[in-house]
Amino acid sequence: MPKKVLIIEDEEILGNILYNKLVENGYEAKWAKDGEEGLEMIKAMMPDLILLDIVMPKKSGFEVLETMKLDPVLSKLSVIIVSNSGQPVEVDKAKSLGAKDWIAKTEFDPEEVIDKVIKQIGKS
């Protein structure tokens, strides 16, 4: 059974790149385009890993993390932040809310994403 990864990302191009790269590497990928839809999909699919943007419509990545942290089951899920910003204060906040890793979109490399996914949940 393939491992499940949920992408929560509002940028169409990046979402497509992430989705295609994950599927190429044998993962079952789903994609939500805002934080509210993302939370619904987290509960429905219980992914092995979440790739989460911070700045999104309806709910920000931080709001998604805050909601997850309050739930004993969701708080155990692995999250990697994929964000335009890599400011230490934001990275620290994300990690304090349970994020395991951080990828800056400015230095985005699809292979790095796959490496980080494998590091968190193993190969699919």
HUDABEL-V548988 format. One record per pair of residues at least 12 apart in sequence whose C-alpha atoms are under 6 Angstrom apart, sorted by sequence separation. I is the first residue (numbers start at 1). J is the second residue. D is the distance in Angstrom with one decimal. If there is no record, write none. Layout:
BEGIN
i=<I & I>
j=<J & J>
d=<D & D>
END
This chain:
BEGIN
i=<86 & 80 & 79 & 80 & 84 & 79 & 80 & 81 & 82 & 83 & 84 & 34 & 36 & 80 & 82 & 83 & 4 & 6 & 8 & 10 & 34 & 36 & 3 & 4 & 5 & 6 & 7 & 8 & 9 & 10 & 35 & 2 & 3 & 4 & 6 & 8 & 35 & 2 & 51 & 53 & 49 & 50 & 51 & 52 & 53 & 54 & 8 & 49 & 51 & 52 & 53 & 65 & 5 & 4 & 5 & 7 & 4 & 5 & 6 & 7 & 8 & 9 & 5 & 27 & 26 & 3 & 2>
j=<104 & 99 & 99 & 100 & 104 & 100 & 101 & 102 & 103 & 104 & 105 & 56 & 58 & 102 & 104 & 105 & 27 & 29 & 31 & 33 & 57 & 59 & 27 & 28 & 29 & 30 & 31 & 32 & 33 & 34 & 59 & 27 & 28 & 29 & 31 & 33 & 60 & 28 & 79 & 81 & 78 & 79 & 80 & 81 & 82 & 83 & 38 & 79 & 81 & 82 & 83 & 97 & 47 & 47 & 48 & 50 & 48 & 49 & 50 & 51 & 52 & 53 & 50 & 124 & 124 & 124 & 124>
d=<5.8 & 5.8 & 4.9 & 5.7 & 5.6 & 5.7 & 4.8 & 4.7 & 4.8 & 5.2 & 4.9 & 5.7 & 5.9 & 5.6 & 5.9 & 5.5 & 5.9 & 5.8 & 5.9 & 4.5 & 5.4 & 5.5 & 5.3 & 4.7 & 4.9 & 5.0 & 4.7 & 4.8 & 5.2 & 5.7 & 4.4 & 5.4 & 6.0 & 5.9 & 5.8 & 5.8 & 5.8 & 5.8 & 6.0 & 5.8 & 4.8 & 4.7 & 5.0 & 4.8 & 5.0 & 5.9 & 5.6 & 5.7 & 5.8 & 5.7 & 5.3 & 5.9 & 5.4 & 4.8 & 5.9 & 5.9 & 5.2 & 4.9 & 4.8 & 4.8 & 4.9 & 5.3 & 5.7 & 5.5 & 5.5 & 5.2 & 5.2>
END
